[in-house]
């Protein structure tokens, strides 16, 4: 592959990020939580892209692990939002 945009994992991470921004912009979130959610969502595709562009398998793998860690952070934040009734389970499952 010549471009990170061709990677299926990047496409899915990109779509997830767009969905998260739509979700958080359509609700009344605490500003701090909203910012953290959006930063963690952004981190996922950005780390995939950055790792790919380094042109080193070792570095790419490192950045994929960072991206995976950001996805864990995002999942945790979304669960917190669910418990605080900022979002409901149906909204989470639709993404």
Backbone atoms as SQL, in Angstrom:
CREATE TABLE atoms (id INTEGER PRIMARY KEY, chain TEXT, resi INTEGER, resn TEXT, atom TEXT, x REAL, y REAL, z REAL);
INSERT INTO atoms VALUES
  (1, 'A', 1, 'UNK', 'N', 0.825, -1.178, 0.000),
  (2, 'A', 1, 'UNK', 'CA', 0.000, 0.000, 0.000),
  (3, 'A', 1, 'UNK', 'C', 0.866, 1.237, 0.000),
  (4, 'A', 2, 'UNK', 'N', 0.399, 2.201, -0.732),
  (5, 'A', 2, 'UNK', 'CA', 1.171, 3.428, -0.863),
  (6, 'A', 2, 'UNK', 'C', 0.674, 4.546, 0.049),
  (7, 'A', 3, 'UNK', 'N', -0.602, 4.452, 0.476),
  (8, 'A', 3, 'UNK', 'CA', -1.186, 5.529, 1.259),
  (9, 'A', 3, 'UNK', 'C', -1.918, 4.969, 2.477),
  (10, 'A', 4, 'UNK', 'N', -1.801, 5.680, 3.595),
  (11, 'A', 4, 'UNK', 'CA', -2.514, 5.220, 4.784),
  (12, 'A', 4, 'UNK', 'C', -4.022, 5.285, 4.577),
  (13, 'A', 5, 'UNK', 'N', -4.472, 6.164, 3.702),
  (14, 'A', 5, 'UNK', 'CA', -5.905, 6.295, 3.422),
  (15, 'A', 5, 'UNK', 'C', -6.502, 5.013, 2.825),
  (16, 'A', 6, 'UNK', 'N', -5.653, 4.141, 2.296),
  (17, 'A', 6, 'UNK', 'CA', -6.115, 2.887, 1.707),
  (18, 'A', 6, 'UNK', 'C', -6.273, 1.773, 2.746),
  (19, 'A', 7, 'UNK', 'N', -5.757, 1.973, 3.937),
  (20, 'A', 7, 'UNK', 'CA', -5.837, 0.958, 4.985),
  (21, 'A', 7, 'UNK', 'C', -7.258, 0.883, 5.542),
  (22, 'A', 8, 'UNK', 'N', -7.789, -0.317, 5.633),
  (23, 'A', 8, 'UNK', 'CA', -9.144, -0.495, 6.171),
  (24, 'A', 8, 'UNK', 'C', -9.233, -0.004, 7.614),
  (25, 'A', 9, 'UNK', 'N', -8.199, -0.248, 8.405),
  (26, 'A', 9, 'UNK', 'CA', -8.206, 0.193, 9.802),
  (27, 'A', 9, 'UNK', 'C', -8.267, 1.719, 9.883),
  (28, 'A', 10, 'UNK', 'N', -7.594, 2.404, 8.968),
  (29, 'A', 10, 'UNK', 'CA', -7.652, 3.864, 8.958),
  (30, 'A', 10, 'UNK', 'C', -9.053, 4.345, 8.582),
  (31, 'A', 11, 'UNK', 'N', -9.646, 3.724, 7.574),
  (32, 'A', 11, 'UNK', 'CA', -10.993, 4.109, 7.140),
  (33, 'A', 11, 'UNK', 'C', -11.996, 3.975, 8.286),
  (34, 'A', 12, 'UNK', 'N', -11.896, 2.882, 9.027),
  (35, 'A', 12, 'UNK', 'CA', -12.817, 2.666, 10.149),
  (36, 'A', 12, 'UNK', 'C', -12.544, 3.656, 11.278),
  (37, 'A', 13, 'UNK', 'N', -11.289, 3.919, 11.557),
  (38, 'A', 13, 'UNK', 'CA', -10.938, 4.879, 12.604),
  (39, 'A', 13, 'UNK', 'C', -11.402, 6.286, 12.224),
  (40, 'A', 14, 'UNK', 'N', -11.261, 6.621, 10.963),
  (41, 'A', 14, 'UNK', 'CA', -11.703, 7.926, 10.472),
  (42, 'A', 14, 'UNK', 'C', -13.218, 8.063, 10.644),
  (43, 'A', 15, 'UNK', 'N', -13.953, 7.030, 10.235),
  (44, 'A', 15, 'UNK', 'CA', -15.417, 7.046, 10.351),
  (45, 'A', 15, 'UNK', 'C', -15.841, 7.140, 11.820),
  (46, 'A', 16, 'UNK', 'N', -15.147, 6.431, 12.691),
  (47, 'A', 16, 'UNK', 'CA', -15.445, 6.493, 14.113),
  (48, 'A', 16, 'UNK', 'C', -15.249, 7.916, 14.645),
  (49, 'A', 17, 'UNK', 'N', -14.182, 8.543, 14.249),
  (50, 'A', 17, 'UNK', 'CA', -13.896, 9.904, 14.707),
  (51, 'A', 17, 'UNK', 'C', -14.989, 10.874, 14.269),
  (52, 'A', 18, 'UNK', 'N', -15.417, 10.763, 13.031),
  (53, 'A', 18, 'UNK', 'CA', -16.500, 11.623, 12.535),
  (54, 'A', 18, 'UNK', 'C', -17.767, 11.370, 13.348),
  (55, 'A', 19, 'UNK', 'N', -18.084, 10.108, 13.613),
  (56, 'A', 19, 'UNK', 'CA', -19.278, 9.759, 14.389),
  (57, 'A', 19, 'UNK', 'C', -19.198, 10.324, 15.808),
  (58, 'A', 20, 'UNK', 'N', -18.028, 10.233, 16.417),
  (59, 'A', 20, 'UNK', 'CA', -17.852, 10.753, 17.777),
  (60, 'A', 20, 'UNK', 'C', -18.046, 12.268, 17.802),
  (61, 'A', 21, 'UNK', 'N', -17.499, 12.962, 16.821),
  (62, 'A', 21, 'UNK', 'CA', -17.680, 14.411, 16.784),
  (63, 'A', 21, 'UNK', 'C', -19.147, 14.774, 16.593),
  (64, 'A', 22, 'UNK', 'N', -19.851, 14.049, 15.753),
  (65, 'A', 22, 'UNK', 'CA', -21.282, 14.305, 15.565),
  (66, 'A', 22, 'UNK', 'C', -22.044, 14.044, 16.854),
  (67, 'A', 23, 'UNK', 'N', -21.708, 12.956, 17.519),
  (68, 'A', 23, 'UNK', 'CA', -22.375, 12.603, 18.766),
  (69, 'A', 23, 'UNK', 'C', -22.139, 13.661, 19.839),
  (70, 'A', 24, 'UNK', 'N', -20.916, 14.087, 20.000),
  (71, 'A', 24, 'UNK', 'CA', -20.597, 15.031, 21.068),
  (72, 'A', 24, 'UNK', 'C', -21.036, 16.451, 20.741),
  (73, 'A', 25, 'UNK', 'N', -21.172, 16.773, 19.472),
  (74, 'A', 25, 'UNK', 'CA', -21.633, 18.116, 19.112),
  (75, 'A', 25, 'UNK', 'C', -23.146, 18.238, 19.175),
  (76, 'A', 26, 'UNK', 'N', -23.848, 17.114, 19.197),
  (77, 'A', 26, 'UNK', 'CA', -25.303, 17.163, 19.186),
  (78, 'A', 26, 'UNK', 'C', -25.902, 17.100, 20.585),
  (79, 'A', 27, 'UNK', 'N', -25.077, 17.005, 21.604),
  (80, 'A', 27, 'UNK', 'CA', -25.560, 16.885, 22.975),
  (81, 'A', 27, 'UNK', 'C', -24.895, 17.921, 23.875),
  (82, 'A', 28, 'UNK', 'N', -25.489, 18.109, 25.025),
  (83, 'A', 28, 'UNK', 'CA', -24.911, 19.005, 26.026),
  (84, 'A', 28, 'UNK', 'C', -23.944, 18.208, 26.900),
  (85, 'A', 29, 'UNK', 'N', -22.706, 18.255, 26.542),
  (86, 'A', 29, 'UNK', 'CA', -21.667, 17.560, 27.290),
  (87, 'A', 29, 'UNK', 'C', -20.928, 18.559, 28.166),
  (88, 'A', 30, 'UNK', 'N', -20.407, 18.060, 29.260),
  (89, 'A', 30, 'UNK', 'CA', -19.446, 18.832, 30.028),
  (90, 'A', 30, 'UNK', 'C', -18.271, 19.124, 29.092),
  (91, 'A', 31, 'UNK', 'N', -17.833, 20.368, 29.049),
  (92, 'A', 31, 'UNK', 'CA', -16.795, 20.772, 28.090),
  (93, 'A', 31, 'UNK', 'C', -15.511, 19.973, 28.251),
  (94, 'A', 32, 'UNK', 'N', -15.109, 19.691, 29.488),
  (95, 'A', 32, 'UNK', 'CA', -13.875, 18.927, 29.708),
  (96, 'A', 32, 'UNK', 'C', -13.998, 17.505, 29.162),
  (97, 'A', 33, 'UNK', 'N', -15.126, 16.863, 29.426),
  (98, 'A', 33, 'UNK', 'CA', -15.329, 15.497, 28.927),
  (99, 'A', 33, 'UNK', 'C', -15.412, 15.505, 27.409),
  (100, 'A', 34, 'UNK', 'N', -16.146, 16.454, 26.852),
  (101, 'A', 34, 'UNK', 'CA', -16.274, 16.563, 25.399),
  (102, 'A', 34, 'UNK', 'C', -14.906, 16.702, 24.741),
  (103, 'A', 35, 'UNK', 'N', -14.076, 17.587, 25.278),
  (104, 'A', 35, 'UNK', 'CA', -12.734, 17.787, 24.715),
  (105, 'A', 35, 'UNK', 'C', -11.894, 16.521, 24.804),
  (106, 'A', 36, 'UNK', 'N', -11.970, 15.825, 25.931),
  (107, 'A', 36, 'UNK', 'CA', -11.184, 14.596, 26.097),
  (108, 'A', 36, 'UNK', 'C', -11.664, 13.506, 25.148),
  (109, 'A', 37, 'UNK', 'N', -12.984, 13.389, 24.990),
  (110, 'A', 37, 'UNK', 'CA', -13.535, 12.402, 24.057),
  (111, 'A', 37, 'UNK', 'C', -13.054, 12.701, 22.641),
  (112, 'A', 38, 'UNK', 'N', -13.160, 13.943, 22.243),
  (113, 'A', 38, 'UNK', 'CA', -12.760, 14.311, 20.886),
  (114, 'A', 38, 'UNK', 'C', -11.267, 14.128, 20.666),
  (115, 'A', 39, 'UNK', 'N', -10.449, 14.449, 21.671),
  (116, 'A', 39, 'UNK', 'CA', -8.999, 14.249, 21.524),
  (117, 'A', 39, 'UNK', 'C', -8.643, 12.771, 21.401),
  (118, 'A', 40, 'UNK', 'N', -9.288, 11.936, 22.217),
  (119, 'A', 40, 'UNK', 'CA', -8.972, 10.507, 22.133),
  (120, 'A', 40, 'UNK', 'C', -9.438, 9.926, 20.802),
  (121, 'A', 41, 'UNK', 'N', -10.602, 10.379, 20.320),
  (122, 'A', 41, 'UNK', 'CA', -11.091, 9.904, 19.018),
  (123, 'A', 41, 'UNK', 'C', -10.157, 10.349, 17.893),
  (124, 'A', 42, 'UNK', 'N', -9.723, 11.597, 17.939),
  (125, 'A', 42, 'UNK', 'CA', -8.790, 12.099, 16.917),
  (126, 'A', 42, 'UNK', 'C', -7.474, 11.333, 16.914),
  (127, 'A', 43, 'UNK', 'N', -7.038, 10.952, 18.089),
  (128, 'A', 43, 'UNK', 'CA', -5.749, 10.279, 18.225),
  (129, 'A', 43, 'UNK', 'C', -5.700, 8.944, 17.484),
  (130, 'A', 44, 'UNK', 'N', -6.840, 8.287, 17.354),
  (131, 'A', 44, 'UNK', 'CA', -6.850, 6.956, 16.743),
  (132, 'A', 44, 'UNK', 'C', -6.410, 7.003, 15.275),
  (133, 'A', 45, 'UNK', 'N', -7.110, 7.716, 14.386),
  (134, 'A', 45, 'UNK', 'CA', -6.659, 7.729, 12.992),
  (135, 'A', 45, 'UNK', 'C', -5.350, 8.502, 12.789),
  (136, 'A', 46, 'UNK', 'N', -5.122, 9.522, 13.622),
  (137, 'A', 46, 'UNK', 'CA', -3.895, 10.300, 13.449),
  (138, 'A', 46, 'UNK', 'C', -2.658, 9.466, 13.747),
  (139, 'A', 47, 'UNK', 'N', -2.718, 8.601, 14.744),
  (140, 'A', 47, 'UNK', 'CA', -1.566, 7.739, 15.037),
  (141, 'A', 47, 'UNK', 'C', -1.373, 6.670, 13.969),
  (142, 'A', 48, 'UNK', 'N', -2.457, 6.191, 13.401),
  (143, 'A', 48, 'UNK', 'CA', -2.335, 5.239, 12.290),
  (144, 'A', 48, 'UNK', 'C', -1.624, 5.919, 11.121),
  (145, 'A', 49, 'UNK', 'N', -2.056, 7.124, 10.792),
  (146, 'A', 49, 'UNK', 'CA', -1.457, 7.870, 9.678),
  (147, 'A', 49, 'UNK', 'C', 0.013, 8.186, 9.949),
  (148, 'A', 50, 'UNK', 'N', 0.293, 8.670, 11.147),
  (149, 'A', 50, 'UNK', 'CA', 1.672, 9.028, 11.478),
  (150, 'A', 50, 'UNK', 'C', 2.590, 7.822, 11.448),
  (151, 'A', 51, 'UNK', 'N', 2.155, 6.724, 12.026),
  (152, 'A', 51, 'UNK', 'CA', 2.978, 5.515, 12.022),
  (153, 'A', 51, 'UNK', 'C', 3.239, 5.002, 10.622),
  (154, 'A', 52, 'UNK', 'N', 2.225, 5.038, 9.778),
  (155, 'A', 52, 'UNK', 'CA', 2.371, 4.582, 8.398),
  (156, 'A', 52, 'UNK', 'C', 3.401, 5.427, 7.652),
  (157, 'A', 53, 'UNK', 'N', 3.334, 6.728, 7.854),
  (158, 'A', 53, 'UNK', 'CA', 4.217, 7.644, 7.133),
  (159, 'A', 53, 'UNK', 'C', 5.675, 7.553, 7.572),
  (160, 'A', 54, 'UNK', 'N', 5.945, 6.928, 8.687),
  (161, 'A', 54, 'UNK', 'CA', 7.335, 6.783, 9.133),
  (162, 'A', 54, 'UNK', 'C', 8.105, 5.753, 8.315),
  (163, 'A', 55, 'UNK', 'N', 7.393, 4.962, 7.515),
  (164, 'A', 55, 'UNK', 'CA', 8.003, 3.999, 6.591),
  (165, 'A', 55, 'UNK', 'C', 8.876, 2.961, 7.282),
  (166, 'A', 56, 'UNK', 'N', 8.472, 2.592, 8.482),
  (167, 'A', 56, 'UNK', 'CA', 9.195, 1.575, 9.240),
  (168, 'A', 56, 'UNK', 'C', 8.154, 0.666, 9.895),
  (169, 'A', 57, 'UNK', 'N', 8.261, -0.633, 9.639),
  (170, 'A', 57, 'UNK', 'CA', 7.304, -1.565, 10.244),
  (171, 'A', 57, 'UNK', 'C', 7.320, -1.479, 11.765),
  (172, 'A', 58, 'UNK', 'N', 8.505, -1.375, 12.340),
  (173, 'A', 58, 'UNK', 'CA', 8.626, -1.296, 13.796),
  (174, 'A', 58, 'UNK', 'C', 7.917, -0.058, 14.327),
  (175, 'A', 59, 'UNK', 'N', 8.130, 1.077, 13.684),
  (176, 'A', 59, 'UNK', 'CA', 7.475, 2.313, 14.118),
  (177, 'A', 59, 'UNK', 'C', 5.967, 2.257, 13.875),
  (178, 'A', 60, 'UNK', 'N', 5.558, 1.686, 12.758),
  (179, 'A', 60, 'UNK', 'CA', 4.135, 1.575, 12.454),
  (180, 'A', 60, 'UNK', 'C', 3.428, 0.746, 13.524),
  (181, 'A', 61, 'UNK', 'N', 4.032, -0.358, 13.910),
  (182, 'A', 61, 'UNK', 'CA', 3.452, -1.209, 14.952),
  (183, 'A', 61, 'UNK', 'C', 3.346, -0.435, 16.269),
  (184, 'A', 62, 'UNK', 'N', 4.386, 0.313, 16.595),
  (185, 'A', 62, 'UNK', 'CA', 4.368, 1.129, 17.815),
  (186, 'A', 62, 'UNK', 'C', 3.178, 2.084, 17.799),
  (187, 'A', 63, 'UNK', 'N', 2.963, 2.762, 16.675),
  (188, 'A', 63, 'UNK', 'CA', 1.873, 3.727, 16.580),
  (189, 'A', 63, 'UNK', 'C', 0.507, 3.047, 16.537),
  (190, 'A', 64, 'UNK', 'N', 0.439, 1.824, 16.023),
  (191, 'A', 64, 'UNK', 'CA', -0.813, 1.076, 16.084),
  (192, 'A', 64, 'UNK', 'C', -1.174, 0.756, 17.540),
  (193, 'A', 65, 'UNK', 'N', -0.174, 0.433, 18.352),
  (194, 'A', 65, 'UNK', 'CA', -0.435, 0.194, 19.770),
  (195, 'A', 65, 'UNK', 'C', -0.907, 1.477, 20.470),
  (196, 'A', 66, 'UNK', 'N', -0.322, 2.602, 20.100),
  (197, 'A', 66, 'UNK', 'CA', -0.769, 3.880, 20.669),
  (198, 'A', 66, 'UNK', 'C', -2.212, 4.150, 20.261),
  (199, 'A', 67, 'UNK', 'N', -2.528, 3.877, 19.012),
  (200, 'A', 67, 'UNK', 'CA', -3.890, 4.049, 18.522),
  (201, 'A', 67, 'UNK', 'C', -4.854, 3.133, 19.279),
  (202, 'A', 68, 'UNK', 'N', -4.435, 1.906, 19.525),
  (203, 'A', 68, 'UNK', 'CA', -5.261, 0.961, 20.276),
  (204, 'A', 68, 'UNK', 'C', -5.499, 1.468, 21.695),
  (205, 'A', 69, 'UNK', 'N', -4.484, 2.026, 22.307),
  (206, 'A', 69, 'UNK', 'CA', -4.631, 2.582, 23.652),
  (207, 'A', 69, 'UNK', 'C', -5.627, 3.745, 23.645),
  (208, 'A', 70, 'UNK', 'N', -5.576, 4.564, 22.621),
  (209, 'A', 70, 'UNK', 'CA', -6.528, 5.672, 22.509),
  (210, 'A', 70, 'UNK', 'C', -7.951, 5.159, 22.338),
  (211, 'A', 71, 'UNK', 'N', -8.106, 4.041, 21.650),
  (212, 'A', 71, 'UNK', 'CA', -9.449, 3.481, 21.495),
  (213, 'A', 71, 'UNK', 'C', -9.975, 2.980, 22.845),
  (214, 'A', 72, 'UNK', 'N', -9.104, 2.458, 23.687),
  (215, 'A', 72, 'UNK', 'CA', -9.507, 2.064, 25.038),
  (216, 'A', 72, 'UNK', 'C', -9.925, 3.272, 25.861),
  (217, 'A', 73, 'UNK', 'N', -9.176, 4.343, 25.735),
  (218, 'A', 73, 'UNK', 'CA', -9.527, 5.582, 26.426),
  (219, 'A', 73, 'UNK', 'C', -10.898, 6.078, 25.954),
  (220, 'A', 74, 'UNK', 'N', -11.125, 6.048, 24.660),
  (221, 'A', 74, 'UNK', 'CA', -12.401, 6.493, 24.110),
  (222, 'A', 74, 'UNK', 'C', -13.557, 5.635, 24.622),
  (223, 'A', 75, 'UNK', 'N', -13.387, 4.317, 24.606),
  (224, 'A', 75, 'UNK', 'CA', -14.440, 3.424, 25.105),
  (225, 'A', 75, 'UNK', 'C', -14.768, 3.725, 26.559),
  (226, 'A', 76, 'UNK', 'N', -13.748, 3.956, 27.348),
  (227, 'A', 76, 'UNK', 'CA', -13.955, 4.261, 28.758),
  (228, 'A', 76, 'UNK', 'C', -14.698, 5.586, 28.927),
  (229, 'A', 77, 'UNK', 'N', -14.311, 6.583, 28.175),
  (230, 'A', 77, 'UNK', 'CA', -14.984, 7.883, 28.242),
  (231, 'A', 77, 'UNK', 'C', -16.453, 7.783, 27.825),
  (232, 'A', 78, 'UNK', 'N', -16.723, 6.994, 26.800),
  (233, 'A', 78, 'UNK', 'CA', -18.105, 6.845, 26.355),
  (234, 'A', 78, 'UNK', 'C', -18.947, 6.124, 27.406),
  (235, 'A', 79, 'UNK', 'N', -18.351, 5.157, 28.094),
  (236, 'A', 79, 'UNK', 'CA', -19.069, 4.478, 29.181),
  (237, 'A', 79, 'UNK', 'C', -19.355, 5.441, 30.328),
  (238, 'A', 80, 'UNK', 'N', -18.403, 6.296, 30.623),
  (239, 'A', 80, 'UNK', 'CA', -18.609, 7.309, 31.660),
  (240, 'A', 80, 'UNK', 'C', -19.778, 8.211, 31.263),
  (241, 'A', 81, 'UNK', 'N', -19.799, 8.622, 30.018),
  (242, 'A', 81, 'UNK', 'CA', -20.892, 9.466, 29.523),
  (243, 'A', 81, 'UNK', 'C', -22.231, 8.749, 29.591),
  (244, 'A', 82, 'UNK', 'N', -22.210, 7.464, 29.351),
  (245, 'A', 82, 'UNK', 'CA', -23.437, 6.676, 29.459),
  (246, 'A', 82, 'UNK', 'C', -23.922, 6.680, 30.915),
  (247, 'A', 83, 'UNK', 'N', -23.013, 6.453, 31.844),
  (248, 'A', 83, 'UNK', 'CA', -23.379, 6.432, 33.263),
  (249, 'A', 83, 'UNK', 'C', -23.853, 7.799, 33.755),
  (250, 'A', 84, 'UNK', 'N', -23.332, 8.870, 33.171),
  (251, 'A', 84, 'UNK', 'CA', -23.744, 10.227, 33.543),
  (252, 'A', 84, 'UNK', 'C', -24.982, 10.685, 32.774),
  (253, 'A', 85, 'UNK', 'N', -25.519, 9.783, 31.958),
  (254, 'A', 85, 'UNK', 'CA', -26.713, 10.066, 31.143),
  (255, 'A', 85, 'UNK', 'C', -26.514, 11.180, 30.119),
  (256, 'A', 86, 'UNK', 'N', -25.278, 11.356, 29.673),
  (257, 'A', 86, 'UNK', 'CA', -25.021, 12.274, 28.560),
  (258, 'A', 86, 'UNK', 'C', -25.437, 11.616, 27.247),
  (259, 'A', 87, 'UNK', 'N', -25.288, 10.303, 27.195),
  (260, 'A', 87, 'UNK', 'CA', -25.691, 9.519, 26.031),
  (261, 'A', 87, 'UNK', 'C', -26.345, 8.244, 26.535),
  (262, 'A', 88, 'UNK', 'N', -27.154, 7.619, 25.686),
  (263, 'A', 88, 'UNK', 'CA', -27.742, 6.346, 26.109),
  (264, 'A', 88, 'UNK', 'C', -27.130, 5.210, 25.306),
  (265, 'A', 89, 'UNK', 'N', -27.387, 4.004, 25.781),
  (266, 'A', 89, 'UNK', 'CA', -26.763, 2.809, 25.191),
  (267, 'A', 89, 'UNK', 'C', -27.122, 2.666, 23.714),
  (268, 'A', 90, 'UNK', 'N', -28.347, 3.035, 23.338),
  (269, 'A', 90, 'UNK', 'CA', -28.748, 2.950, 21.935),
  (270, 'A', 90, 'UNK', 'C', -27.874, 3.828, 21.057),
  (271, 'A', 91, 'UNK', 'N', -27.536, 5.016, 21.555),
  (272, 'A', 91, 'UNK', 'CA', -26.654, 5.890, 20.797),
  (273, 'A', 91, 'UNK', 'C', -25.269, 5.262, 20.642),
  (274, 'A', 92, 'UNK', 'N', -24.751, 4.671, 21.706),
  (275, 'A', 92, 'UNK', 'CA', -23.435, 4.025, 21.628),
  (276, 'A', 92, 'UNK', 'C', -23.443, 2.877, 20.641),
  (277, 'A', 93, 'UNK', 'N', -24.488, 2.078, 20.679),
  (278, 'A', 93, 'UNK', 'CA', -24.551, 0.905, 19.817),
  (279, 'A', 93, 'UNK', 'C', -24.742, 1.277, 18.350),
  (280, 'A', 94, 'UNK', 'N', -25.280, 2.451, 18.074),
  (281, 'A', 94, 'UNK', 'CA', -25.495, 2.855, 16.687),
  (282, 'A', 94, 'UNK', 'C', -24.193, 3.259, 16.003),
  (283, 'A', 95, 'UNK', 'N', -23.141, 3.450, 16.795),
  (284, 'A', 95, 'UNK', 'CA', -21.849, 3.819, 16.225),
  (285, 'A', 95, 'UNK', 'C', -20.990, 2.618, 16.286);
